[in-house]
Amino acid sequence: MKKTTTLIASFFFAVILSAQIVPGQNHKGSIKAIDDQKIMKGDENLSHLMLHPNPHTHAVMNSKSSSFPSEVIGYTTYDLQSNGSVQNRLDVHDDGTISAGWTMSKEFNTTYSDRGTGYNYFDGTSWINQIVQPTDQVDRIETSRVGWASVFGLGNGEERVITHSTSLNVLNQASRTSIGTGAWTDANIGEFYMIWNRSVAGGLDGNTIHMIALTEPMGTGWSGSLYNGLNGALLYFRSQDGGAIWDIDTMQLPTMDTAHFLGFSADDYAISAKGETVVVAYFNDWGDSFIVKSTDNGDSWTNTTFLNFPHDKYAIDEGLDLDSDGILDQVYSTDNSGALIIDDQGMAHVFYGIMMYADDDLSDGSSSWFPLTNGIAYWNESYGADNTPPTVHAGDTSLWYSDMMNDHWIAEAPDLNGDPNVGGVDEVGGYALYYRSQASMPSAGLSSNGEIYMTFSGYTETVDNGSQVFRHIYVTKSTDGGTTWKTPVDITPHDDWDGMQECVYGSLSPVVDDKLRLIYQLDFEPGLAVQGDEDLVDWNAIHYLEVDTVGLFDNTTPPVSVLEAEDFNNRNGRVFDILGREWKTNFADLPKGMYIIDGKKVFKNK
């Protein structure tokens, strides 16, 4: 269980752009509210939900009204697409055809008994299932009640969708012999109940399936048990023949054991493969965040930590006081939502939402999080492991953060009204509950010339329904290997209804050419029905969006300037770091990293 801490007035990155923050003044007040995020596997009886939809009709997008036209390719009333990181839900094949999948239901009751994979296929000319209204949504492709689809094609031209079946308590593999056509056949994967899979195709011939999934945890609401001492074990599976035989089954990858962790959580992970390279990333909150990597198609693995949490195997209510000042510390970590991609050189690139946490009540079995935290961090293997020590930085009190994270804070939900806080009508409470940063749900792609693209769902402070702010999909890119990033662009078709569209769970194709291709979920009420807000059940549209990359960032200015020491000689501005601390030392003597000078974000490159 987590506990929400809402900050009144300004907080975090939204504030420091003003370059007026001084240490100790970036928290003007707070209101704490209990927040119990429900991790969903999908077999729950959601008795809190209404039996009928919201009393308004669904709206159909007019794609001609937007600079970035999108197309509705499906609908769902089950609106939770992930408890954490977004899955690979879009596969653009070499011939230009596209497979798309999502968790789908067409019911308005509390059981979603028809839940399964919603699927559509673009044959090069049009989507085979033409969707004009919600009733056009076709049934799930599986025969049992499933969820959490990983959609991908194999090198031999076959197609797979892997899910977990809540009615059969097993992982389900839906297969067909030709991508985009033919009947689907279901088959169980193993006999052990696993949940919340992530699966990709790899290997030299493209027919190896790499899969990770979680054992069912134990505790309130769960019926699982410890697995080799872990409360929720993230296990690896491999098939080298397209899923007929699994030659690696329920394998614990290096360091993912009780020597380092107490357990793992639903959907806080990602997997990517390219050739014989396969990488798994885990996005922790109260523990290390890391990748494990294999360059021999899953035979052997190495571990690299990209966020070195200051306390190993931290247990909630244990208490963390790194500077021994008698005040329990606040810490920065990931918000459990991240993305992972591998480039042509086999190097892993990682993105994650940033969150600040506190565990300041050691008797409630919960921790706190700060919903107005706003940022996404980036890491790649060339940076090496995070070696931030488990100590409070000089000048700080009761606050810990990773230097690696701090040096590579690349994007945030934008300040749109120039005040300069990022906060709308709901900033003091009532915000849509995703339990994530204001900038979160990243998804990544790479172009053939090495440009890195990252989409995310961002809090859009000037667009609200009177009580809650909407999220839109934004994109940024780097042309220099991740050193600098473009100002994020809102690519959500938002001209209609004054932008009042909730756009979440964006899944970007990892291959970018002259276009970005992604799917996302859209409705007209911030938040979710299944989790968080527990809104009334209603239709959610699944949109497919193509965005031309040429000229996409022409009307933006880079959010980050790169300076060497000599470039600062004629400047008289005060210097702050990304956490709001003013630095009095000479600019030339500052360590490499991100700073705020005259209200602008600057990266000192040496």
HELIX and SHEET records of a PDB file:
HELIX    1   1 PHE A   13  ILE A   16  1                                   4    
HELIX    2   2 SER A   63  SER A   65  5                                   3    
HELIX    3   3 PRO A  134  ASP A  136  5                                   3    
HELIX    4   4 GLU A  381  TYR A  383  5                                   3    
HELIX    5   5 ASP A  403  ASP A  407  1                                   5    
HELIX    6   6 ASP A  496  GLY A  499  5                                   4    
HELIX    7   7 ALA A  565  PHE A  568  5                                   4    
HELIX    8   8 PHE A  587  ASP A  589  5                                   3    
SHEET    1   A 6 SER A  30  ASP A  35  0                                        
SHEET    2   A 6 LYS A   2  LEU A   7 -1                                        
SHEET    3   A 6 SER A 367  TRP A 369  1                                        
SHEET    4   A 6 ALA A 348  ALA A 358 -1                                        
SHEET    5   A 6 GLN A 330  ILE A 342 -1                                        
SHEET    6   A 6 LEU A 399  TRP A 400  1                                        
SHEET    1   B 6 SER A  30  ASP A  35  0                                        
SHEET    2   B 6 LYS A   2  LEU A   7 -1                                        
SHEET    3   B 6 SER A 367  TRP A 369  1                                        
SHEET    4   B 6 ALA A 348  ALA A 358 -1                                        
SHEET    5   B 6 ILE A 376  ASN A 380 -1                                        
SHEET    6   B 6 TRP A 409  ALA A 411 -1                                        
SHEET    1   C 4 SER A  70  THR A  76  0                                        
SHEET    2   C 4 ASN A 540  ASP A 548 -1                                        
SHEET    3   C 4 LYS A 515  ASP A 523 -1                                        
SHEET    4   C 4 GLU A 502  LEU A 508 -1                                        
SHEET    1   D 3 LEU A  90  VAL A  92  0                                        
SHEET    2   D 3 ILE A  98  MET A 104 -1                                        
SHEET    3   D 3 GLY A 116  PHE A 122 -1                                        
SHEET    1   E 4 VAL A 146  GLY A 153  0                                        
SHEET    2   E 4 GLU A 159  SER A 165 -1                                        
SHEET    3   E 4 VAL A 170  ARG A 176 -1                                        
SHEET    4   E 4 THR A 185  ILE A 189 -1                                        
SHEET    1   F 4 MET A 194  GLY A 202  0                                        
SHEET    2   F 4 THR A 208  THR A 215 -1                                        
SHEET    3   F 4 LEU A 234  SER A 239 -1                                        
SHEET    4   F 4 ILE A 248  GLN A 252 -1                                        
SHEET    1   G 2 MET A 218  GLY A 219  0                                        
SHEET    2   G 2 TRP A 222  SER A 223 -1                                        
SHEET    1   H 4 TYR A 269  LYS A 274  0                                        
SHEET    2   H 4 THR A 277  TYR A 282 -1                                        
SHEET    3   H 4 SER A 289  SER A 294 -1                                        
SHEET    4   H 4 THR A 302  LEU A 307 -1                                        
SHEET    1   I 5 VAL A 489  ASP A 490  0                                        
SHEET    2   I 5 VAL A 469  SER A 478 -1                                        
SHEET    3   I 5 ILE A 452  ASP A 464 -1                                        
SHEET    4   I 5 ALA A 439  SER A 447 -1                                        
SHEET    5   I 5 VAL A 511  VAL A 512  1                                        
SHEET    1   J 5 VAL A 560  LEU A 563  0                                        
SHEET    2   J 5 LYS A 600  LYS A 604  1                                        
SHEET    3   J 5 GLY A 593  ILE A 597 -1                                        
SHEET    4   J 5 VAL A 575  ASP A 577 -1                                        
SHEET    5   J 5 GLU A 582  TRP A 583 -1                                        
END                                                                             
